[in-house]
Each structure stands twice: as C-alpha cells, then as structure tokens.
Amino acid sequence: MGSWVPWTALAGLIVVVALVGGCSSGSGHVPPSVRQDITPSQLEAMMNDGQPLVILDVRTVSEYEDGRIPGSVNIPLGELPARLGELAEDARTVCVCSGGVRSVSGAQVLLDNGFTRVYNLQGGLQNWHGAWEPTGSANRFALLWGWIRGYLQGPRGPGGAAVA
C-alpha cells in the first residue's frame, strides 16, 4: 500500500517543475500576445528608455508628409500586409495614425502575423504633444488637415478597402 506514495510524489514534482519551467522566458520579460493601448506619455517614456522601438505610422503618405513623430516609419495600412518583411517581429512596435482607428487595425495585422510586442497609441496623433517632423512649420494645422482628409476618405483596411 505504501508503494504508490513515491510515484504520486514524483508525478507531482514533475508537474510543478513543468509549470515553473514553462513560465520562465529566460529574459524576465514576457511580451504581450495582444495589442496594448498606450498613452502619449507612455510612448514618450518608451522613446526615451534606450531600448529599440519602432513607431509605425499607418497613415497615408500625404498625411505622413504633413507631419510625423521623428524617427517613425510610414507604411500605410493598405500596404502593411505586403510590407511586413520590412519590420522585425520581435521589436517593440507602436502603431500610430491620426485618431487611433487605423492604428488598431494595423496592430491587429501585426499580431495576426506573429508580432508579439505590439502597442497602439490611444487617440492617435491628435493627442500627441511631443516633437514633430518636419520642424519649423505649422505641423499642428497640417496634422489636423491630414486627419480631416483621412476621416473623409474613411479608414482603409488591407488592400485599401474601406473599413466599416
């Protein structure tokens, strides 16, 4: 009757080791598997923390040229599925657009294609108070005009199709 106790204890130990071992990523950081919404101040903190960061602007080329966050990369939402190879799957990537709608779609495209460290700027660039490129021009007006133009065209999904 006492012979089953060691086997039960051994089985329990194996389960505990498997659970503890499976929870460790080695780096101490477990990347999100879903999009995380961040505020403009959180984005600024990420920009200044010294870690690699990709700011992915999914607006149209003309909106991007009107004004952008310095160092951001422009891949319009409709082109994103075909241009995923230009981005690193394991990089922290923050999706941005004018009002925060297209960037949610962009973040989902990334997540659906294996990206794990995906963030979305809540409220889009209309809430951004940080630095702008190109500098020295009326970029706030340009951003507002770009947002209005983008709103009138409607959000675009993969392939340029209108998003309902």
C-alpha positions as CSV (number, residue, x, y, z in Angstrom):
1,M,0.0,0.0,0.0
2,G,3.0,2.3,0.6
3,S,4.4,1.9,-3.0
4,W,2.0,4.3,-4.6
5,V,3.2,7.3,-2.5
6,P,6.6,7.7,-4.1
7,W,5.1,7.6,-7.6
8,T,2.5,10.1,-6.7
9,A,5.1,12.4,-5.2
10,L,7.3,12.0,-8.3
11,A,4.4,12.8,-10.6
12,G,3.5,15.9,-8.5
13,L,7.1,17.1,-8.7
14,I,7.2,16.7,-12.4
15,V,4.1,18.7,-12.8
16,V,5.5,21.5,-10.6
17,V,8.8,21.6,-12.5
18,A,7.0,21.7,-15.8
19,L,4.8,24.6,-14.7
20,V,7.6,26.6,-13.2
21,G,9.9,25.9,-16.2
22,G,7.2,26.8,-18.7
23,C,6.6,30.2,-17.1
24,S,10.2,31.3,-17.4
25,S,11.2,33.1,-20.6
26,G,14.8,33.5,-19.6
27,S,14.8,37.2,-20.2
28,G,12.4,38.1,-17.4
29,H,10.1,39.8,-20.0
30,V,7.0,38.2,-21.3
31,P,5.9,40.1,-24.4
32,P,2.2,40.8,-24.8
33,S,0.3,38.5,-27.1
34,V,-2.4,41.1,-27.6
35,R,-2.3,44.7,-28.5
36,Q,-1.7,47.1,-25.6
37,D,-3.0,50.6,-25.8
38,I,-0.7,53.3,-24.5
39,T,-1.0,57.0,-23.8
40,P,1.2,59.7,-25.4
41,S,3.2,60.0,-22.2
42,Q,3.8,56.2,-22.2
43,L,5.0,56.5,-25.8
44,E,7.4,59.3,-24.8
45,A,8.8,57.2,-22.0
46,M,9.3,54.3,-24.4
47,M,11.1,56.7,-26.8
48,N,13.5,57.7,-24.1
49,D,14.2,54.4,-22.3
50,G,17.1,53.5,-24.6
51,Q,15.5,50.3,-25.8
52,P,14.9,49.7,-29.6
53,L,11.5,50.9,-30.6
54,V,9.6,51.1,-34.0
55,I,7.0,53.7,-34.3
56,L,4.8,52.5,-37.2
57,D,2.7,55.3,-38.8
58,V,-0.1,53.6,-40.8
59,R,-1.5,56.9,-42.3
60,T,-1.3,57.7,-46.0
61,V,2.0,59.0,-47.4
62,S,0.5,62.5,-47.8
63,E,-0.7,62.6,-44.2
64,Y,2.7,61.4,-43.1
65,E,4.4,64.1,-45.1
66,D,2.2,66.7,-43.4
67,G,3.7,65.9,-40.0
68,R,5.0,62.9,-38.1
69,I,6.8,61.7,-35.0
70,P,10.5,61.9,-35.5
71,G,12.0,58.6,-36.4
72,S,8.7,57.0,-37.3
73,V,8.3,54.6,-40.2
74,N,5.5,55.1,-42.7
75,I,3.7,52.0,-44.0
76,P,0.1,52.9,-45.0
77,L,-2.4,50.5,-43.6
78,G,-3.4,49.2,-47.0
79,E,0.2,48.3,-47.8
80,L,1.0,46.8,-44.4
81,P,0.3,43.1,-45.1
82,A,2.6,43.1,-48.2
83,R,5.4,45.0,-46.4
84,L,5.6,43.1,-43.1
85,G,9.1,41.9,-44.1
86,E,10.4,45.5,-43.5
87,L,9.6,45.1,-39.8
88,A,11.2,43.0,-37.1
89,E,8.7,40.6,-35.5
90,D,10.3,40.8,-32.1
91,A,10.8,44.6,-31.9
92,R,8.6,46.8,-29.7
93,T,6.3,48.3,-32.3
94,V,3.9,51.2,-31.6
95,C,1.2,51.7,-34.3
96,V,0.0,55.3,-34.8
97,C,-2.5,57.1,-37.0
98,S,-4.4,60.4,-36.9
99,G,-7.2,59.4,-34.5
100,G,-6.4,55.9,-33.3
101,V,-8.7,53.8,-35.5
102,R,-6.4,52.7,-38.4
103,S,-3.6,52.0,-35.9
104,V,-5.8,49.5,-34.1
105,S,-6.3,47.7,-37.5
106,G,-2.5,47.9,-38.2
107,A,-1.7,46.5,-34.8
108,Q,-4.1,43.6,-35.5
109,V,-2.4,42.9,-38.8
110,L,0.9,42.7,-36.9
111,L,-0.5,40.4,-34.2
112,D,-2.1,38.1,-36.9
113,N,1.3,37.7,-38.5
114,G,3.4,36.7,-35.5
115,F,4.4,40.0,-34.0
116,T,4.3,39.9,-30.2
117,R,5.3,43.3,-28.9
118,V,2.6,45.5,-30.4
119,Y,1.2,48.7,-29.0
120,N,-1.4,51.2,-30.1
121,L,-1.2,55.0,-29.4
122,Q,-4.6,55.8,-27.9
123,G,-6.4,58.7,-29.6
124,G,-3.8,58.8,-32.3
125,L,-1.6,61.7,-33.2
126,Q,-4.3,64.2,-32.4
127,N,-3.4,63.6,-28.8
128,W,0.3,63.7,-29.3
129,H,2.1,66.7,-27.8
130,G,5.7,65.6,-28.4
131,A,8.1,66.6,-31.1
132,W,7.2,66.8,-34.8
133,E,8.9,66.5,-38.2
134,P,9.4,68.5,-40.3
135,T,10.1,71.2,-37.7
136,G,9.6,74.9,-38.1
137,S,6.3,74.6,-39.9
138,A,2.6,74.7,-38.9
139,N,2.6,71.0,-38.2
140,R,-0.4,71.0,-35.9
141,F,-2.6,72.5,-38.6
142,A,-1.1,70.1,-41.1
143,L,-1.9,67.2,-38.8
144,L,-5.5,68.4,-38.3
145,W,-5.9,68.8,-42.1
146,G,-4.4,65.3,-42.7
147,W,-6.8,63.9,-40.1
148,I,-9.8,65.6,-41.7
149,R,-8.7,64.3,-45.1
150,G,-8.2,60.8,-43.7
151,Y,-11.6,60.9,-42.0
152,L,-13.4,62.0,-45.2
153,Q,-11.7,59.1,-47.1
154,G,-12.7,56.7,-44.3
155,P,-10.4,54.2,-42.6
156,R,-8.8,51.8,-45.0
157,G,-8.0,48.2,-44.4
158,P,-5.6,45.8,-46.1
159,G,-5.6,46.3,-49.8
160,G,-7.0,49.8,-49.5
161,A,-10.6,48.6,-49.0
162,A,-12.8,50.8,-46.8
163,V,-13.2,49.6,-43.2
164,A,-16.7,49.6,-41.8
